[in-house]
Amino acid sequence: MLDRYAELLENRLSLRFMARLSFTDQMRAQREYNLVKSIQRKLGKGQLILRVCDKSGGLHLSTKSDYE
């Protein structure tokens, strides 16, 4: 009985969370991925650090030397 329950649970989870994305969602995910990678490359080239501010949740951009 436990094996059957595990099998049913696995099937339901795979149907719910492993379903294919729509074409528009795939394109949006690809654009956002490319944007994040681009930002990471630019931060690395410029010796910059991007951090989340403590209280406001905003972003803070600074050089590595400021943190040292």
Wavefront OBJ file of the C-alpha trace (Angstrom):
o trace
v 0.000 0.000 0.000
v 2.855 2.373 0.807
v 4.491 1.672 -2.556
v 1.227 2.439 -4.350
v 0.876 5.721 -2.429
v 4.456 6.697 -3.306
v 3.810 5.926 -6.959
v 0.607 7.993 -7.034
v 2.328 10.888 -5.271
v 5.217 10.805 -7.713
v 2.840 10.793 -10.675
v 0.840 13.742 -9.349
v 3.949 15.762 -8.570
v 5.442 15.101 -11.978
v 2.193 16.122 -13.693
v 1.971 19.307 -11.666
v 5.580 20.479 -11.520
v 7.217 18.849 -14.526
v 4.677 19.981 -17.100
v 6.093 21.702 -20.159
v 6.028 25.474 -20.220
v 4.088 27.324 -22.849
v 6.083 28.855 -25.683
v 5.715 32.385 -24.291
v 6.895 31.247 -20.850
v 9.881 29.487 -22.426
v 10.833 32.622 -24.325
v 10.461 34.800 -21.227
v 12.572 32.411 -19.150
v 15.274 32.412 -21.838
v 15.277 36.239 -22.017
v 15.538 36.553 -18.232
v 18.327 33.962 -18.122
v 20.259 35.856 -20.799
v 19.736 39.119 -18.915
v 21.066 37.673 -15.662
v 24.103 36.197 -17.427
v 24.783 39.536 -19.109
v 24.659 41.368 -15.785
v 26.986 38.785 -14.227
v 29.532 39.229 -17.041
v 29.435 43.029 -16.773
v 29.845 42.905 -12.994
v 32.817 40.568 -13.338
v 34.541 42.691 -15.971
v 34.096 45.906 -14.036
v 35.170 44.481 -10.665
v 31.767 45.468 -9.269
v 29.581 43.962 -6.560
v 25.788 44.031 -6.591
v 24.147 43.462 -3.201
v 20.646 43.611 -1.742
v 20.220 46.383 0.847
v 19.280 45.263 4.353
v 16.112 47.183 5.099
v 14.707 48.471 1.845
v 15.348 45.392 -0.286
v 16.796 47.576 -3.030
v 20.067 46.947 -4.810
v 23.439 48.533 -4.085
v 26.172 48.648 -6.728
v 29.721 49.254 -5.573
v 33.324 48.417 -6.410
v 35.190 45.568 -4.780
v 37.601 47.993 -3.133
v 34.704 49.604 -1.212
v 33.977 46.285 0.477
v 37.598 45.570 1.287
l 1 2 3 4 5 6 7 8 9 10 11 12 13 14 15 16 17 18 19 20 21 22 23 24 25 26 27 28 29 30 31 32 33 34 35 36 37 38 39 40 41 42 43 44 45 46 47 48 49 50 51 52 53 54 55 56 57 58 59 60 61 62 63 64 65 66 67 68
